[in-house]
Amino acid sequence: MDGDVETLYENQLWKNRVEGHQRAANTTKSRAEAVKTGRHMAKARRSVHIVRTEDGAVASRDDYRTSRRGVSLPLE
């Protein structure tokens, strides 16, 4: 969905990208730091945070659209 925040691994860096945008909002070498930053971005945007593994599979999906607490969604 446009506007959701996606944490992904690309070119040996972890990145957070808002879906619908070409460029990453930020990059880091640490997966944990990228996930933390992506979660904060999703909370602020009231959107879904999708975390991918290094090979691109969906590792988790959390919904912050109705609550800053987050609700786990099924992996699609």
C-alpha positions in Angstrom: 0.0 0.0 0.0 1.3 3.5 -0.8 2.8 5.2 2.2 3.7 2.0 4.1 7.3 1.9 5.4 9.4 -1.0 4.2 12.7 -2.1 5.8 14.8 -4.0 3.4 18.4 -5.1 2.6 19.9 -3.8 -0.6 23.5 -3.2 -1.8 24.9 -4.4 1.5 22.9 -1.8 3.5 19.7 -1.9 5.4 17.2 0.7 4.2 13.9 2.2 5.1 11.8 3.3 2.1 8.3 4.6 2.0 6.3 2.6 -0.6 5.6 4.6 -3.7 9.0 6.4 -3.5 12.1 5.4 -5.3 14.7 6.6 -2.8 15.4 5.3 0.7 14.5 7.6 3.6 17.6 6.4 5.4 20.3 3.7 5.4 22.4 1.9 7.9 24.7 -1.2 8.2 22.7 -2.5 11.2 19.4 -4.4 10.7 18.3 -3.6 14.3 18.8 0.1 13.8 16.9 0.0 10.5 14.0 -1.9 12.0 13.9 0.5 14.9 13.9 3.6 12.7 11.4 2.1 10.3 9.0 1.3 13.2 9.2 4.9 14.4 8.6 6.1 10.8 5.5 3.9 10.5 4.2 5.1 13.9 4.6 8.7 12.9 2.9 8.1 9.5 0.2 5.9 11.0 1.0 3.2 8.4 2.1 -0.4 8.1 5.8 -1.4 8.7 7.0 -4.3 6.6 10.4 -5.8 7.5 12.1 -8.0 4.9 14.9 -10.6 5.3 18.1 -10.3 3.4 16.7 -12.4 0.6 13.6 -10.2 0.3 11.0 -12.4 2.0 8.6 -10.7 4.4 9.7 -11.3 8.0 7.0 -9.2 9.7 4.2 -6.8 9.1 2.9 -4.5 11.8 -0.1 -2.2 11.4 0.2 1.3 13.1 -2.8 2.8 11.2 -5.1 2.8 14.2 -2.7 2.6 17.2 0.9 3.5 17.9 1.1 0.1 19.6 1.1 -1.9 16.4 -0.8 -5.0 15.4 0.9 -7.9 13.8 -0.5 -8.8 10.3 -0.3 -12.1 8.5 2.8 -12.4 6.3 1.7 -12.3 2.6 
